[in-house]
Every structure is written in structure tokens, then in C-alpha cells.
Amino acid sequence: MSKQEKPEIKKNFFGSSYNEKPGDFPFTHGIYPNMYVDRKWTMRQYAGFSSAEESNKRYQFLIKEGVSGLSVAFDLPTQTGYDSDHQLSLGEVGKVGVPISTIEDMRILLKDIPLDKISISMTINSTAAILLSFLVVVAKERKISLEKLRGTIQNDILKEYIARGTYIYPPDNSMKIITDLFQFCSSRMPKFNTISISGYHMREAGCSAVQELAFTFSNAIAYVEAAIKKGLDPNAFGAQLSFFFNGHNDFFEEVAKFRSARRIWSKIMKERFNVSSKKALMCRFHVQTAGSTLTAQQPDNNIVRTSMQALAAVFGGAQSIHTNSKDEALSLPSAKSAQTALRTQQIIAEESMVSNSVDPLSGSFLIEDLTQKLEGKTFKLIDKIDSLGGAVEAIKLNFQEQEISKTAYEFQKSVESKKNIIVGINKYKSDEDIEEPNFKIDENSIQSQLGRLKLFKENRDIDLVNSSLKELKETSINNENIIPFIITAIENKATLGEISDTLREVYGEHI
């Protein structure tokens, strides 16, 4: 077969979805008619290191190795709205991702990256509006139209209250900021996903597949309701919603989970919100393989785990996939292990031929039964959350957090009793030494970050900064859309921490 020829498209229509076709509601078989035959999934690698310079080097390496999208990891101070020189940032700068305090940091991070050609995903939530605004300012400086920017801002604050904890403001005020982003991007950045509603972190915290789906979609319902209340049309902003799921170990359950996710979301949008736009009915999602399944013991085993999890995501029809590196239970990934993780996706895409079929497990009695059961159980749990007043009210009651804790506890008991086997942990253990981490934090880069921030603050018009922050504060008090004013403040050299503090004064903090 010549390179120009497309392979035969194999479509299976059996079981409960016999009369459904790929690309048609409720999208059980995939959101596009030919799926990967026409276009492979976006291959992303999540990365962020102790400095903007080092992170940029890794991005350049990954682009050279064949990634089609970048995912940016930020350090905890950036995630929680503190500049690198804040006293609460001490000991955390650059530890779990890249520190971004100023527009200068963002310029370095994105140096020589073609923003109009590479999709940029940013894993950031409570400060999502600020980080997106940094990206907007860099694009404007390069004369790149905002309409050409592609990517995703995670911007999913509700799961932070449930499972992760990097929140700043109370839930109601956080929802206001999120819908401001919806509104801004809907009119100015049509190719950019305004939110990545995430079940990933809840699954990492220990929830089940059903809980992952139900809690994610209950959060999504809350976001849609908040946007509609703001006067936005779900047929318009719904097309810019995306999801982020975990690729876990139970292979067939995971395939069925992804299939049922598309069915569930399309039905919610159509039946609950009267959405008619085909794109707004689609559940478009990114999958990251499960970090919680990686082991420090026998780390080479993680390559096998990741391969199976990624394959389940492909069989399930993901639009974007990140494969974890084998050493992530030990440290930030080395360049070599990140390359191997990327090669895992490339081998699946180029050598296995599984992408030549659309929904290849369709018609399997097991898969069809699992898909139906997951859908039914998920809707039942969503109904329970509705009875509590919806996701936000359930969060205030700690419902989701308590349910996840119960599930995580039961799983841990099953591991300790060996009902669930983890190779290298409770069976097939080895006396070999644990490998030393391949990547170490460069403490000099942290000092460089602090020095650059000091110079940045010294060499700016502080009156202009204060004037911009005052306008931002007045805008937030008046309940207007704050995004344009954040952009102006950044252009006038306000820092991430200063912008966050200004909003803290108005919105308060969640305790």
C-alpha cells in the first residue's frame, strides 16, 4: 500500500449501539466518522522544570522528537497565586513545575515556539485567567492573531476543592472568573478550549471509574449552568469545553469508560440544556496515563503499565494523550525517559495498526455491557449530586471528597490483602536497589529566577502598575469581565502575585 493510500476503514456496529455511526449522536463510536484514519490523536508530553529556560529546552526537544502539542506544568506558587519571592513560596519555587511570575518569564518559556502552529495546554486552575492572559500578551507582542491560538487552559477549579487543593478564592467567586474566561475566549479565541474539566486528579486521589465520570460531569453541569446564568449560549461556548480523564489499569473498563463518557455528555447537553450544535454535543477529551499506578520499585515496569493505559485510551477514542515517563515515581522525568514515553505513543500509532479501525472493540459483548453499565451507574450518581443541590453545594458538604476517601481506603485494603496485585509491590518483589532519580533540581536556576524577578520589579513604572491594579479591582467589584483588565495589568508589568492579591482583596480566600 502506498503512503498516499488510506487504509481500509473497519467499522463495527453491534450490541446496544448497532444503529449508531461514528461521528453521530451520541458518539459512542467516536466524535468523528473516520477517527484516527483521517488524523491521529494529539501526542502531548507534560513538562515543566525549575526555570523557564530549562522548560523551554525540554519543549524544543519534545517538538524535535515529534510531539504535536505541549503541556505546561507550573510550580505550586504559580498555581496558588504567589510570586517566586513571596515568603510562602520558599522551598517550592520550581519544584513541581515551572515558575511564572512575570511576562518576562512567559516570554522565555515560549521562546521560539510557533504559537500559531503548536497547540499549548496549560495545567493551571486558580490562576488560569492570569496565565492565559500572559499567553495573550506574548501572542500580541509577536503579532499573532488570537484567533490562531490553539490549545487548552485547564481552568477547572471545582476538582481542586474535591481532590487537589490549589484553590485561592471561594467557589462562587471562582466560578465567576471561569465564566469570564468562557466569555472572552468565545469572542476572541475561538480555537482555544476554555476549560479542561478533569476527572484525572480525582482518579489519582483514589476514586473509581464511575465516580470519575459522575464527579467530572457534575462539575461540568455546574460550569454550564453558571455560563448560561451569565447569558452565554451553550451552543457557542459548549464547543470550547473539553475533558481530561485518567487512563487506568483495568483495560476493558477504561475502554468502556471513554465510550460511555461520550454518550453521557452528549445526552446531558441535549436533554438538559437543549443544545443542538453538533460540536457542542461532543465530549472531546485528553487522557493522561495514571501516575498513581507508577511504582518506584522496578521502574521499568512502568513502561508496560503506561503502554497498556495508552492503548486503552486509543481504543476508547481519545483526542489527545500524554504518556507518563517510567521515572516519575522517583523524580521529574529525564529527557531519555520522556523520549521513551513519547515513543510509546508513536509505536502504537505507527506500528500497531490499531488506528486503522474505528472503535475496534465495538460489538464485543463485554465492552457493550460495560459501556451500558458505566453509563447507568454514572447517571445514578449524578442524580445523587443533583439531589444535594449540584456539584458546588455537594463540595461544600464534602460529599465528593468523602466518597473518594472511602473508595481509596477500600482499594488500599485490597492491595494489602493481595486481592489486587501490584507487580513488584505485593507480588514478584525483587531485591534490586531502587534506581536513583535521573533528574535533579538545579538550585542555581531558582536563584536566577529570583534575581530576574527582582530586576523586573525594579525596572518598571510602579505608578502605572498600581493604576492598572486599581482598575482591575474596580472592575471586579463591579462584577464586569476581568480578563481584558488582567491583560492590561500584565502589559503594564504587574506580576502574577500582584494580580492575585488584588483579586483576593475583592473575592476573599477559601479556607
KAJOKA-V231312 format. One line per field, one symbol per residue. ss: DSSP state (A for helix, B for strand, O for the rest). psi: psi as a letter, one per 20 degrees, with the letter a starting at -180 (. if undefined). burial: # if it has 9 or more other C-alpha atoms within 8 Angstrom, else .. A space follows every 10 residues. Layout:
# KAJOKA-V231312
ss: ???
psi: ???
burial: ???
This chain:
# KAJOKA-V231312
ss: OOOOOOOOOB BOOOAAAOOO OOOOOOOOOO OOOOAAAOOO OBBBBBBOOO OAAAAAAAAA AAAAAOOOBB BBBBOAAAAO OOOOOOAAAO OOOOOOOBOO OOAAAAAAAO OOOOOOOOBB BBBOOOOAAA AAAAAAAAAA AOOOOAAAOO BBBOOOOAAA AAAAOOOOOO AAAAAAAAAA AAAAAAAAOO OBBOBBBBOA AAAAOOOOAA AAAAAAAAAA AAAAAAAAAO OOOAAAAAAA BBBBBBBOOO AAAAAAAAAA AAAAAAAAAA AAAOOOOAAA AOOOBBBBBO AAAOOOOOOO AAAAAAAAAA AAAAAOOOOB BBOOOOOOOO OOOOAAAAAA AAAAAAAAAA OOOAAABBOO OOOOAAAAAA AAAAAAAAAA AAAAAAAOOO AAAAAAOOAA AAAAAAAAAA AAAAAAOOOO OOBOOOBOOO OOOOOOOOOO OOAAAAAAAA AAAAAAAAOO OAAAAAAAAA AAAAAAAOOO OOAAAAAAAA AOOOOAAAAA AAAAAAAOOO O
psi: prhhqqqppo ppnabhkgjq qpiqpkkgiq iqgicihhpr qpoqppqpai qhghghgggg ghghijqjqq pppqrggghj kprhjqhiip iipjgjappo hrhhghgghj pjpnhjhppo ponqfhkghg hhhggggggh hjkpphiipq appgknhhih hgigjlrfrq gghhhggghg gggghhhhmh ippiqnopig hhhhijrrgg hggghghggg ggggghgghi jqohhfhhij prrorpoahn ghhgghghgh ggggghhghg hhjkphpghi ipnpqqppqo hiiqqhplhh hhggghghgh hhhghikqhq pppqqhjiih aqqrhghhgg gghgghgghh hhjhiiqpmh jpipggghgg gggggghghg hghghhhijr gghhghjkgg ghggggghgh ghhhghijhp popifjqlqq jqqpqqpipq pohhhghggh ghgghghhlr nhhhghgghg ggghghhjkr pighhggggg hjkqrghggg hghhhgiaqp .
burial: ........#. .####.#..# ########## #.#####..# ########## ##.###.### .##...#### ########## ####....## .######### ###.#####. ....##.### ########## ########## ...#.#.### ########## ####.##### #.######## ######..## ########## ########## ########## ####.###.. .######### #########. #.######## ########## ....#....# ########## #..###.##. .##.###### ########## #########. ####..#### ##.######. ...####### .###..##.# ##.##.###. ##..##..## #####..### #.###.##.. #..##..... #..###.... .......... ....##..## ..#..#.... ....#..##. ###.##.... ###.###### ########## ####.###.. .
